[in-house]
Amino acid sequence: MKYEKPTLSDIPQMLALVEPEVQKGNILPRSQDEIANTIRSYVIARDEEKIVGFCALYIYTQKLAEVRSLIVSEEYQNQGIGKELVLRVLQEGEMLGICEFLVLTYREAFFKKLGFEVIEKTEIPNHKIWTDCIKCKHFPQCNEIALFKRL
Ligand SMILES: CC(C)(COP(=O)(O)OP(=O)(O)OC[C@H]1O[C@@H](n2cnc3c(N)ncnc32)[C@H](O)[C@@H]1OP(=O)(O)O)[C@@H](O)C(=O)NCCC(=O)NCCS
């Protein structure tokens, strides 16, 4: 398995991978342009030529970033790929000087294993609400759990 930064030509494969989870409402839809704008925030897992997972780190402020768009292809799950992707974006954030990480997810147990702790939704930064939540089909009745990790 290779972990690497994607290029713009990887976007169609990334969109195809995430589509089933977008349909289920587990992951927010992102357009090709939106992914292109933020392509440097992603890390992908590649098996030969095939993209089998990815994760992004979206920076809000000088100290706060969000782990988002985490996905591992079903047939590659439970092999440690999701964990490795998250650890890599956290490491990237740390190198940039980020010390607080937020995630909104249905996978509470997965993120707790990585040292995240549950926080109240009222603690979610406004930036997140107005850039992302507002676009979500579950807004404002969101069942996702907010978790936070401080380095
Ligand atoms: C969540 C997801 C990315 C996990 O990826 P993965 O590669 O299967 O996870 P890993 O194999 O790295 O698991 C790491 C650890 O978390 C545990 N884990 C994985 N999924 C879990 C779950 N749903 N509930 C509880 N623990 C879980 C694993 O057992 C493993 O534990 P260990 O370190 O003690 O062995 C994957 O299930 C997925 O893509 N789900 C659909 C999309 C989604 O919900 N994304 C999250 C959006 S924030």
The ligand as a Tripos MOL2 file, in Angstrom:
@<TRIPOS>MOLECULE
LIG
   48    50     1     0     0
SMALL
NO_CHARGES

@<TRIPOS>ATOM
      1 C1        -14.3680    4.4240    9.0710 C.3       1 LIG1
      2 C2        -13.4120    3.7690    8.0900 C.3       1 LIG1
      3 C3        -12.6600    4.8290    7.3050 C.3       1 LIG1
      4 C4        -12.4140    2.8940    8.8770 C.3       1 LIG1
      5 O1        -11.4140    2.4530    7.9790 O.3       1 LIG1
      6 P1        -10.6390    1.0720    8.1850 P.3       1 LIG1
      7 O2         -9.4910    1.0700    7.2670 O.co2     1 LIG1
      8 O3        -11.6080   -0.0480    8.0620 O.co2     1 LIG1
      9 O4        -10.2020    1.1730    9.7100 O.3       1 LIG1
     10 P2         -8.8770    0.5320   10.3580 P.3       1 LIG1
     11 O5         -8.7120   -0.8560    9.8270 O.co2     1 LIG1
     12 O6         -7.7350    1.4640   10.1850 O.co2     1 LIG1
     13 O7         -9.2740    0.4730   11.8790 O.3       1 LIG1
     14 C5         -8.5060    1.0830   12.8960 C.3       1 LIG1
     15 C6         -9.0610    0.6590   14.2270 C.3       1 LIG1
     16 O8        -10.4220    1.1270   14.3540 O.3       1 LIG1
     17 C7        -11.2960    0.0020   14.5440 C.3       1 LIG1
     18 N1        -12.5140    0.2720   13.7710 N.ar      1 LIG1
     19 C8        -12.6470    0.3830   12.4280 C.ar      1 LIG1
     20 N2        -13.9190    0.6570   12.0950 N.ar      1 LIG1
     21 C9        -14.5940    0.7070   13.2610 C.ar      1 LIG1
     22 C10       -15.9550    0.9290   13.6020 C.ar      1 LIG1
     23 N3        -16.8980    1.1670   12.6670 N.pl3     1 LIG1
     24 N4        -16.2960    0.9200   14.9010 N.ar      1 LIG1
     25 C11       -15.3770    0.6700   15.8600 C.ar      1 LIG1
     26 N5        -14.0720    0.4690   15.6170 N.ar      1 LIG1
     27 C12       -13.6940    0.4790   14.3330 C.ar      1 LIG1
     28 C13       -10.5480   -1.1940   14.0110 C.3       1 LIG1
     29 O9        -10.9830   -2.3740   14.6320 O.3       1 LIG1
     30 C14        -9.1270   -0.8550   14.3900 C.3       1 LIG1
     31 O10        -8.8790   -1.1360   15.7530 O.3       1 LIG1
     32 P3         -7.4470   -1.6380   16.2790 P.3       1 LIG1
     33 O11        -6.4660   -0.4960   15.9760 O.co2     1 LIG1
     34 O12        -7.6540   -1.8550   17.7220 O.co2     1 LIG1
     35 O13        -7.1480   -2.8750   15.4790 O.co2     1 LIG1
     36 C15       -14.1900    2.8520    7.1040 C.3       1 LIG1
     37 O14       -14.9910    1.9460    7.8340 O.3       1 LIG1
     38 C16       -15.0810    3.5960    6.1140 C.2       1 LIG1
     39 O15       -14.6290    4.0550    5.0630 O.2       1 LIG1
     40 N6        -16.3760    3.7340    6.4440 N.am      1 LIG1
     41 C17       -17.3450    4.3700    5.5710 C.3       1 LIG1
     42 C18       -17.1290    5.8700    5.4600 C.3       1 LIG1
     43 C19       -17.1460    6.5920    6.7980 C.2       1 LIG1
     44 O16       -18.0070    6.3690    7.6400 O.2       1 LIG1
     45 N7        -16.1780    7.4740    6.9740 N.am      1 LIG1
     46 C20       -16.0130    8.2560    8.1560 C.3       1 LIG1
     47 C21       -16.3850    9.6810    7.8890 C.3       1 LIG1
     48 S1        -15.7670   10.7360    9.1630 S.3       1 LIG1
@<TRIPOS>BOND
     1     1     2 1
     2     2     3 1
     3     2     4 1
     4     2    36 1
     5     4     5 1
     6     5     6 1
     7     6     7 2
     8     6     8 1
     9     6     9 1
    10     9    10 1
    11    10    11 2
    12    10    12 1
    13    10    13 1
    14    13    14 1
    15    14    15 1
    16    15    16 1
    17    15    30 1
    18    16    17 1
    19    17    18 1
    20    17    28 1
    21    18    19 ar
    22    18    27 ar
    23    19    20 ar
    24    20    21 ar
    25    21    22 ar
    26    21    27 ar
    27    22    23 1
    28    22    24 ar
    29    24    25 ar
    30    25    26 ar
    31    26    27 ar
    32    28    29 1
    33    28    30 1
    34    30    31 1
    35    31    32 1
    36    32    33 2
    37    32    34 1
    38    32    35 1
    39    36    37 1
    40    36    38 1
    41    38    39 2
    42    38    40 1
    43    40    41 1
    44    41    42 1
    45    42    43 1
    46    43    44 2
    47    43    45 1
    48    45    46 1
    49    46    47 1
    50    47    48 1
@<TRIPOS>SUBSTRUCTURE
     1 LIG1         1 GROUP 0 **** ****
